[in-house]
Amino acid sequence: TQIKKLRALLKSKDVEGSAKELEKCVKHCCEAITNTGYNRNWYLGMSFFFLAEYSMKYGMTPQIEKAFRDGLKKAEEQQEKTGGWCHHLRMWAEDGYNKKGGGQDLGMINTMMFAAFQELKTLGINPGPIVERTEKCLESISDGVGIRYGTDNNVGDAGMPRASYALLGLQATGRVTHPFHARFTKGL
C-alpha cells in the first residue's frame, strides 16, 4: 500500500507531495540507522546508502550528520571479523545459518556499506579503518567481476547486482580509479 501511494505520488508530478514524501524517508532512515532489531544491519546498510545519496544531492543536515555518526558507531559494533555484516552480529552462528549457505556476512550489505563510506568521505566524514576492513572483505568474496552472497557459504554465486552498489558509490564520488571500479564494470 505504501508503494502504491508513492507510485501514484510520483506519477502525479506533485512536487510538494514528493518533497514531503522524501522528507519522511529521510526521517525514517535517520531513525532506522540505529535500529536494534533482528535485521538491524540491513536497516543500517540501506539507511546509510540512502542518506549518503540524499546528502550528495541535497546536502547534509545536522540530523543526517548525527545519523551518520551514530551509524558509524553501530557499524563498528556490528562488523563481523570477516569485515562484513550479517543480519545482525553473529547471526550466522544461529540455527546453522552458515551451514545452510548463508555466510558469515552478506555481500549486499557489505557493498551498500562500502558505497556509503565512499560518499561519507566525499561529504567530509572520515569513516576510519572500517573502510579498509570492508574492502578486504569484498576482495575475499569477489570473483573479480561480482560479489558472492557471503563469506564461507561455499556457493559460487558471484553476482554483478551485488557489486553494483560499490560501483554506484565509486561513480557518485568520482573514484573511478579505485580497483573495484575496473573489476566490477567488467560485469556490466
LUMZA-250381 format. One record per residue (C-alpha): residue number from 1; chain; x, y, z. Coordinates in nm, 3 decimals, decimal comma, always signed. Layout:
- NUM	A	X	Y	Z $
...
***
This chain:
- 1	A	+0,000	+0,000	+0,000 $
- 2	A	+0,281	+0,246	+0,080 $
- 3	A	+0,450	+0,160	-0,251 $
- 4	A	+0,123	+0,220	-0,439 $
- 5	A	+0,090	+0,560	-0,269 $
- 6	A	+0,447	+0,651	-0,362 $
- 7	A	+0,399	+0,543	-0,725 $
- 8	A	+0,078	+0,746	-0,750 $
- 9	A	+0,255	+1,043	-0,594 $
- 10	A	+0,542	+1,024	-0,840 $
- 11	A	+0,307	+0,989	-1,137 $
- 12	A	+0,104	+1,289	-1,025 $
- 13	A	+0,405	+1,520	-1,065 $
- 14	A	+0,310	+1,665	-0,726 $
- 15	A	+0,640	+1,830	-0,639 $
- 16	A	+0,523	+1,946	-0,296 $
- 17	A	+0,391	+1,599	-0,213 $
- 18	A	+0,712	+1,437	-0,341 $
- 19	A	+0,922	+1,665	-0,123 $
- 20	A	+0,712	+1,571	+0,181 $
- 21	A	+0,746	+1,200	+0,100 $
- 22	A	+1,123	+1,242	+0,060 $
- 23	A	+1,141	+1,416	+0,398 $
- 24	A	+0,953	+1,124	+0,554 $
- 25	A	+1,207	+0,884	+0,403 $
- 26	A	+1,498	+1,089	+0,538 $
- 27	A	+1,341	+1,100	+0,885 $
- 28	A	+1,273	+0,726	+0,879 $
- 29	A	+1,629	+0,645	+0,769 $
- 30	A	+1,777	+0,871	+1,038 $
- 31	A	+1,582	+0,665	+1,292 $
- 32	A	+1,632	+0,325	+1,128 $
- 33	A	+2,010	+0,361	+1,107 $
- 34	A	+2,033	+0,273	+1,478 $
- 35	A	+1,764	+0,000	+1,473 $
- 36	A	+1,838	-0,287	+1,711 $
- 37	A	+1,601	-0,545	+1,565 $
- 38	A	+1,679	-0,881	+1,407 $
- 39	A	+1,766	-0,738	+1,063 $
- 40	A	+1,938	-0,430	+1,204 $
- 41	A	+2,230	-0,444	+0,962 $
- 42	A	+2,000	-0,437	+0,659 $
- 43	A	+1,847	-0,118	+0,800 $
- 44	A	+2,194	+0,014	+0,873 $
- 45	A	+2,325	-0,052	+0,521 $
- 46	A	+2,016	+0,070	+0,337 $
- 47	A	+1,981	+0,380	+0,555 $
- 48	A	+2,349	+0,467	+0,524 $
- 49	A	+2,331	+0,434	+0,146 $
- 50	A	+2,005	+0,629	+0,108 $
- 51	A	+2,115	+0,912	+0,337 $
- 52	A	+2,456	+0,934	+0,169 $
- 53	A	+2,292	+0,953	-0,174 $
- 54	A	+2,045	+1,213	-0,047 $
- 55	A	+2,326	+1,420	+0,108 $
- 56	A	+2,535	+1,405	-0,209 $
- 57	A	+2,241	+1,556	-0,400 $
- 58	A	+2,073	+1,790	-0,148 $
- 59	A	+2,335	+1,847	+0,121 $
- 60	A	+2,379	+1,710	+0,470 $
- 61	A	+2,157	+1,838	+0,750 $
- 62	A	+2,258	+1,825	+1,119 $
- 63	A	+2,001	+1,544	+1,166 $
- 64	A	+2,163	+1,339	+0,890 $
- 65	A	+2,516	+1,409	+1,015 $
- 66	A	+2,413	+1,281	+1,359 $
- 67	A	+2,263	+0,970	+1,197 $
- 68	A	+2,593	+0,911	+1,012 $
- 69	A	+2,796	+0,943	+1,334 $
- 70	A	+2,558	+0,713	+1,524 $
- 71	A	+2,553	+0,474	+1,229 $
- 72	A	+2,934	+0,455	+1,217 $
- 73	A	+2,936	+0,352	+1,584 $
- 74	A	+2,671	+0,089	+1,512 $
- 75	A	+2,864	-0,033	+1,206 $
- 76	A	+3,179	-0,078	+1,419 $
- 77	A	+2,981	-0,272	+1,681 $
- 78	A	+2,810	-0,494	+1,425 $
- 79	A	+3,101	-0,562	+1,187 $
- 80	A	+3,195	-0,930	+1,177 $
- 81	A	+3,556	-1,048	+1,199 $
- 82	A	+3,533	-1,104	+0,822 $
- 83	A	+3,498	-0,728	+0,773 $
- 84	A	+3,135	-0,751	+0,662 $
- 85	A	+2,788	-0,761	+0,815 $
- 86	A	+2,522	-1,030	+0,852 $
- 87	A	+2,158	-0,963	+0,951 $
- 88	A	+2,292	-0,885	+1,298 $
- 89	A	+2,621	-0,961	+1,476 $
- 90	A	+2,699	-1,334	+1,479 $
- 91	A	+2,360	-1,421	+1,326 $
- 92	A	+2,546	-1,666	+1,103 $
- 93	A	+2,614	-1,884	+1,409 $
- 94	A	+2,244	-1,909	+1,499 $
- 95	A	+2,041	-2,210	+1,388 $
- 96	A	+2,309	-2,332	+1,147 $
- 97	A	+2,253	-2,036	+0,911 $
- 98	A	+2,610	-2,050	+0,784 $
- 99	A	+2,583	-2,424	+0,713 $
- 100	A	+2,263	-2,361	+0,516 $
- 101	A	+2,457	-2,139	+0,276 $
- 102	A	+2,408	-1,805	+0,442 $
- 103	A	+2,764	-1,696	+0,506 $
- 104	A	+2,918	-1,504	+0,794 $
- 105	A	+2,831	-1,179	+0,622 $
- 106	A	+2,616	-1,073	+0,331 $
- 107	A	+2,768	-0,930	+0,015 $
- 108	A	+2,474	-0,698	-0,049 $
- 109	A	+2,502	-0,528	+0,291 $
- 110	A	+2,880	-0,509	+0,253 $
- 111	A	+2,857	-0,329	-0,084 $
- 112	A	+2,594	-0,085	+0,047 $
- 113	A	+2,822	-0,001	+0,338 $
- 114	A	+3,124	+0,035	+0,108 $
- 115	A	+2,934	+0,273	-0,122 $
- 116	A	+2,806	+0,480	+0,170 $
- 117	A	+3,158	+0,502	+0,317 $
- 118	A	+3,289	+0,640	-0,016 $
- 119	A	+3,017	+0,902	-0,015 $
- 120	A	+3,073	+0,987	+0,352 $
- 121	A	+3,438	+1,061	+0,271 $
- 122	A	+3,325	+1,296	-0,006 $
- 123	A	+3,085	+1,463	+0,237 $
- 124	A	+3,375	+1,528	+0,478 $
- 125	A	+3,313	+1,246	+0,726 $
- 126	A	+3,604	+1,006	+0,767 $
- 127	A	+3,467	+0,659	+0,845 $
- 128	A	+3,815	+0,545	+0,956 $
- 129	A	+3,966	+0,194	+0,941 $
- 130	A	+3,626	+0,031	+0,892 $
- 131	A	+3,663	+0,113	+0,521 $
- 132	A	+3,981	-0,095	+0,484 $
- 133	A	+3,822	-0,391	+0,664 $
- 134	A	+3,518	-0,366	+0,437 $
- 135	A	+3,737	-0,355	+0,125 $
- 136	A	+3,930	-0,665	+0,238 $
- 137	A	+3,603	-0,847	+0,295 $
- 138	A	+3,478	-0,751	-0,051 $
- 139	A	+3,807	-0,873	-0,201 $
- 140	A	+3,755	-1,209	-0,029 $
- 141	A	+3,404	-1,256	-0,173 $
- 142	A	+3,470	-1,128	-0,523 $
- 143	A	+3,543	-1,332	-0,832 $
- 144	A	+3,691	-1,022	-0,994 $
- 145	A	+3,364	-0,922	-1,157 $
- 146	A	+3,091	-0,967	-0,898 $
- 147	A	+3,030	-1,025	-0,527 $
- 148	A	+2,925	-1,359	-0,371 $
- 149	A	+2,627	-1,391	-0,139 $
- 150	A	+2,862	-1,402	+0,160 $
- 151	A	+3,178	-1,545	+0,310 $
- 152	A	+3,218	-1,912	+0,395 $
- 153	A	+2,897	-2,013	+0,220 $
- 154	A	+3,067	-2,234	-0,041 $
- 155	A	+2,832	-2,105	-0,306 $
- 156	A	+2,987	-1,990	-0,633 $
- 157	A	+2,727	-1,726	-0,697 $
- 158	A	+2,921	-1,406	-0,753 $
- 159	A	+2,678	-1,157	-0,898 $
- 160	A	+2,705	-0,817	-1,059 $
- 161	A	+2,387	-0,684	-0,889 $
- 162	A	+2,560	-0,708	-0,550 $
- 163	A	+2,867	-0,530	-0,687 $
- 164	A	+2,652	-0,253	-0,834 $
- 165	A	+2,624	-0,071	-0,501 $
- 166	A	+3,004	-0,047	-0,486 $
- 167	A	+3,005	+0,091	-0,840 $
- 168	A	+2,736	+0,347	-0,757 $
- 169	A	+2,937	+0,477	-0,463 $
- 170	A	+3,259	+0,496	-0,663 $
- 171	A	+3,095	+0,670	-0,958 $
- 172	A	+2,900	+0,915	-0,742 $
- 173	A	+3,224	+1,027	-0,576 $
- 174	A	+3,442	+1,026	-0,886 $
- 175	A	+3,663	+0,746	-0,752 $
- 176	A	+3,678	+0,570	-1,087 $
- 177	A	+4,049	+0,485	-1,041 $
- 178	A	+3,966	+0,257	-0,746 $
- 179	A	+4,049	-0,105	-0,843 $
- 180	A	+3,690	-0,217	-0,774 $
- 181	A	+3,562	+0,016	-1,046 $
- 182	A	+3,762	-0,152	-1,322 $
- 183	A	+3,678	-0,502	-1,193 $
- 184	A	+3,309	-0,459	-1,140 $
- 185	A	+3,241	-0,274	-1,465 $
- 186	A	+3,354	-0,594	-1,642 $
- 187	A	+3,034	-0,749	-1,510 $
- 188	A	+2,808	-0,498	-1,682 $
***
